[in-house]
């Protein structure tokens, strides 16, 4: 049997020529002091990524990326398919563990100065791997297509819409149209299953190739300064004098830690179960206070705590600045001391980021969501907005109340703060613009085109046209003559 296996292996190796590269990778020398528990996070992240690929393939066999079937297919996985709930739980908790391990790995690389010469490109690829990992986590939440996913996607579309010039195009590209619908889910399914995993696989392979070719970063000793002219010769001399083959000298710690992580993921999957789905996505009946998954709670807290005037600058400028700083870091600090003991600013930076993210994540459990999701408990439309109105306008006020528009919009200084106040909306928007906003949505507002009948839309817009100060004319389309404007009785 052993002879047969050897002959089969030799047959494949003559054609694939893989034995030599595999042997070279396994036996590449590493400094002995790098065989430390601090160097196991990269291999653990790779292990969890493989787990995500396997569980993702199994889930894709059952999951239906359709707006009408996605929620039901997840319920079927949870309750009807043998061990379906466990596969979903492994995939969900694996995502959380992967984000956490990649973040810890990035922090360790930063503190140990492993981004310095000649590993600048390795660091840059690592930054993109982190962004791709966060993208996988976000698109995975959207595929649950429950209330949290629906509103989380609405917030994501709102953020994209604020980008100058390309904002509307970005939203249309993201949603597959002006509203969140079946095309939206198909696009996020393609991103989550094909595009982002494909990019991750390519970047991981390139990352590993560079680690093998440039070597594993040596243990940062105080006083061992990186100089471009001498570092590579010094590193090769170190590995020749005090090096050991990766297998078996260092690999056992990686294998032990990876096994521990897999057991931890499985334990969380068994004990806590899968994530959702919560209630069916329905923008007209809000039964939950939607929140993103764990690693985006800090962003949820920022959006809840910032004043509205600061949201757009924080969302558009903050992430761009942070990513640019990460990408430029190896070029701004490519030489010098590696040891964290000699780099107090680096230590303080990691502590500040960790404390800030931890504090914001904690505050996310207390910060209010606007609108307040207390469906059916809002006050009735104030009487002053109903005096002197027609029967059609009163019918529109009833639609306004039943569809819970005041969860997002205030009227008479009462109601939600997520959307703009509607006391003078007829001054800002024409009749055609009101119809378009109600049917197609925009910004934070979901589209109500599929949730309102034509008669309800007509009545609602008729009521909205009355919402203006008594002595102020309604908005009109300047391209049309005054006589062509739809006449609306003045609000008393």
N, C-alpha and C positions, 0 to 999 in steps of 0.2 A: 504493500500500500504506500509506504514512504517513497519507494522508487517510482511508483506511478505518479504520485503527487509532484515529485521532483521533475519528472519528464514533462508533465503538463505545464508546470511553472516555467521550465526552460523553453518550451514551445511558444508560450505567450511572450516571454521576455525577448526572444529573438525578433519578434515582430513589433512589440511595443517599446522595447528599450527603456523600461521603467525601473529596472532593478538598480542601476547605477545612480540615478537621481534620488531614489528613495534611500539608498544606503548613504549617499552623501548628506542628505537632509538629516538622517538619524544620527550620523556620526560627526556632524559639524561641531567644532569645539566651542565651548562656552566658558567664560571665566568661572572658576569654582565658586566664588562668592555670590554669583548670580543664581545659584541653585537655592533660592530663598522663597519663602512663602509670599513675598511681595511680587514675585514674577509669575504668578499662576493665573492672573486675571485674564490675560489674553487668550490662553487656551481654554479657560472656562467659558468665555464669551463665544468662542468658536463652537464649543460643545453644545451650548444652549441654542445657537443658531442652527445647528444640524437638527436638534430636537424640534425647532420651529418648522423646519422644512418637512420633516417626516409627518408631524401632526397636521401641518397645513395641507399636505397632500391628502391625508385621510379625510379631513373635513371637507375639502373641495369635492370629494366624491358624493357628498350628501347635500351640501349647501347649494341653494338656488339663488343666484344673484338677480333676483327680481323684486321690484318694490312690493308686489302682492304676495310673494312666496318666501322672501328671506326670513321674516319673523317666524313664520310657521315651520320652516325647515330647521331653524335653531331650536324651536320647541320640540320638534321631532327628535333631534339629536339628544336633547336633554332627557326625554321621557320614553322614547320608543326604540331607539337604536341601542343595541347592546354596547355598554361602555362608552356610548356617545358623549355622555356628560363628562366622563373622565378625560377623553381626548380633548374636548373643548376646554376643560379646566387646565390640562397640561399646556395647551397652546396659550391660554390667557395668562397664566402665571409664568410661563416661560418668557412671554413678552416683558412682563415686569422685571423678572430677574435679568434678562438680557440688557435692558436699559440701565439697571442699577450697576451691573458688572462693567458695562462699557464706560459709564461715568466714573466709577472707581478706578478703572484702568487708565483713563485719561488723566485723572488727578495724580495717580502714581507716576505716570510718565512725566507729567509736568514737574512734580516735586523732585524727581530723580534726574531732571535735566536731560532726558532721553530724546528730546526734540532738537537738541543742538547738533552741530556738524558731526558726521555727514548724514544725519537721519532727518533732515528737514522734510523731505518728500514723504517719509514714513509717517511723520506727524500730520502732514496735510491730508494724507489719505485717511488717517485715523479720524480727523475732524469730519470728513465726508461720511465715514462709516457711522459716526455718532448721529449725524443729521439723517442718514438713511434709516437708522434704527428708530429714531423718533418718528420718522415718516411711516414706518411699518406699524408702530404703536397707534398712531392717529388713524390711519386707513383701516386698521383692524377694528377700532371702535366703531367707525362708520358702518362697517359691514354688519354689525349687530342690528342696525336699522330699528332701534327702539327709540324711546323718547330722548334719552341722553344723547344717542347718536345723531338724531334729527337736529336737536338744538345745538349740539356741538358743531355740526357741519354748518348750521346757519351762522354761528359765530365765526367759523373759519372763512365762510364766504364773505361775511361782513369785513373781516380783516383784509382779505384780498381785494375787496372793492375799494378800499381806501388808498391803494397804491396809485400814485399819479399816472395819468395817461393810459396805462395798460390795465387799470383796475377792472373796468367792465369786461374787457376781453378775458382777463384771468378768471373772473367769476363764471363766465359762459363756458370757458374751457374746463373749469372744475366741475360744474354742475351738468354740463351737457345741454344747456339751455337756460332759460331765465328762472326756472323753478327747480326745487329738489324733487326728483321723480325717478322713474326706472332707469333713465339714461345715466343719472348720477351714480346710482349703485353699480351699474355695469362698469363705469369708468374707475370707480374706487376698487372694484374687484380686480380689474386688470392691473391697476397700480399695485395692489397688495399681493397678488398672486404671481404676476409676471415681471412687471417693470422694476419695482424696488428690489425684490429678491435677486433678479438677474444682475442688477447693479451691485448689490451687496456681494454676490458670489465673485464677480469680477474684481471688486475692490479688495475683498478678503484674500484672493489669490495673489494679487499684486502686493498686498501688505505682507503676506507670508514670504513671498519671494524676496522682498527687500530685507526682511528680518534675517533670512538665511544668508543673503549676500553681504549685508553690512554687519552682521553679528548682533547678538543680544547686548544691550547696554550693560557695561560693567557696573559694579556696585559703586555709587558715588562717594568717593573718599574726600574728606576735606583737604584742600590744597592741591588736588589733582585737577588742574585747569585744562580746559579744551582749547587747543590752538590748531587752526586749520592746517598749518604747515607740518605739524608733527603728530597729530592725533592718530591717524591711521597706522603709522609705523609703531606708535606706542601701544595701540590696541592689539595689533598682530603679535607684538613681542609679549604682551601680557597673556594672550591665549596660548602662545607657544610655551611659555614658561609655566603658567599656572592654569592651563585649560584642561577641560575634560569633555568627552563626547556627551552630547545631549542625551542620547540613549546608551546606557541606562542611568547615567549619573544624575541627570536633572529631571527626567521625564516622570519619575514616580510621584513627585509632588504635584505635578500638573494633573496626572491621572487621579490621584487621591482627591484633590480639590474638585475636579470636574465631577467625579462620582458623588461627592458630598453635595454639590449643587444640584445634580439630577435628583438625588434623594430628597433634597429640600423642596424642589419644584413639585415632585410627586406627593410629598406630605401636604403641601399647601393645596394641591389639587384635590386630595381626598378630604381634607378637613374643611376647606372653605368652599369647594365646588367651583363651577364655572361662573363667569361674569355675565349676568343677564340671560336673555334679554328682559328688560323691564316692559312697561306698557307699549302697545303698538304706537307707532309714530302718527300723531294726529295733531296738527297745529291748532285745531279749533277746540280741542278738549284737553287742557293741560292738567295732568294729574300728578305731576312730579316736579321736584326742584332739580332740574338736570345739572349734572356735574360731569366733567371729563374724567378720564382715568387718572390713576394716582400721580403719574409723573407729569401731568399737565395741570394739577391743582394749583400750583404756584401762579401760573398764568391766569387761572380763574380768579384767584384772590386779587391779583393786580388789577384786573379789569373791574372787579367789584369795588375796590377801594379808591381807584384813581377818579378824580373828577372828570366828567365827560370831555372837557376841553383838552385834557392831557392824554386821552386814550390813543388818538391817532398818532401824535408824535412818539409816544412810547412804543407803539406797535410797529411803526414803520422805521424808526431810527434805531431803537434799542437792539433788535436782533441783528440788523446789518452791521452795527458797530461791533457787537460781540463776536460775530463770525469773522469779520475782518481782523480783529485783534488776534483771534486764534490762528488764522492763516498766516499773518505776518509775524507772529511770535518767533519762529525759528530764524527769521532774517534779522529781526531786531535784537535778538539775544542768542546768536548762534555760537558764540564762544564764551569762555569764562568758566566760572565755578559751577559744578553740577550739584554738589552736596546741599541738601536742604538746610543743613545746619549753618551754612554760610550764606543762605539766601532767605533772609527774614521776610522780604516783601512777597516772595512766592508763597511762603507758609501763611502769611496773613491774608493773601488773596484767596487761597483755598478755604481758610477758615471763614472769611467773610461770605464767600459764595455759599458754603455749606450752611452757615447760620441763616443767611437770607432765604435760601430755598426751604430750609426746614421751618422757619418762622412763617413764611407765606403759605406753605402747605398746611401748617397747623391752623392758621387763620382762615383757611378756606372752609373749615368746618363751621365757622361762625359768621363769615361774611354773608350778607344777604344777597340773594339772587334777585335781580330786577329784570323782568317783572316778578312780583311775588306770586308764586304758583298756588294760590288759594282759590281754585276754580269754584264758581257758583256762589262765592261769598262776597262779591263786590257790591258796593252800594249802587242803587239804581241811578240812572241818568238824572242829573239835577233838573229841577222843574224849570229853571230859567232857560234851559236849552230846548224846551218843548212848547213854550207859550207861543201861540200864533202859527204853529206849524200845520202843514197839510196832513191829510191821512197817509199819503205816501211817505212823507218825512217821518211821521210817527212810526210807521212800519219799519223804516230804516233805523230809528232809534232802538226798536225792539231787536232787530238783527244785531246792532252794535252791542247790545247787552247780552244777548244769548250766545253770541260767538266770542264773548269774553275779550273784546278788544281793549278793555280797560286794564287787563293784566299787563299790557305793554304801554298803553298810552294814558296819560292823565287827561281829565276833563274837569274843569272847575277846581283845579289844584288837588284832585284826588285821583289816584290810580298809579299804574306802573311808571317807572322812569326809564325803561330800556329804549322805548321809542320816543319821538318828540311829542310834546303836548299838542292837543288837537283843538284848543280853544279858538285858534285863528287859522286853521288849516286851509279854509276856503280862500284866504288871502294869498297863501303860498302856492297852491296847486289849482290848476284849472280842472274843469270837469273831466276832460280826457285824461289828464295826469292822475286824477283820483281813481278813475276806472282802471288805468294801467297799474297803479300801485296796489290796488286791492287784488286784482287778478294775478299779476305776475310777481308781486312782492319786490323786494330790493333791500340791500343793506341787511339789517338784523331781522327784517320782516319777512316771514314766510309767504309763499304764494297761496292765495285762497281761491284760485280759479276753479279747482276741483271740489271745493267744499261749500261753494255758494251757488245757488241757482241763478239764472239771469234776472229773475224778478227780485231776488234778495240783493243782488249786486246793485240793481237800479235803485232800490229803496235805500240801501246803505249810502250810496253816493249822493242821493237827494238829501239825506240827513246831513252828511258831511259838508254839503254846500251851504248849509245854514250856519256853520261854525265860523263866525267872523264877528268882529266888533260891529255894533249897530250902525255906526256912521262911516264904515269903510267899505269900499267897493270890492267885489270878489275878483280873484285873479282871472285874467283873460289872455288868450293867445294873441300876441301882438301882430301875428301874420294875418289875422282875420279882421274884418271890419267889425265895428262895435255892434251893428245890427245883427251880425251873425252869431253873436254870443248867446248862449242859453241863458234866459232870464230866470233869476232865482229871487223870490221875495226876500226882502231884507229881514234880518233877524231882529225881532223886537227887543 
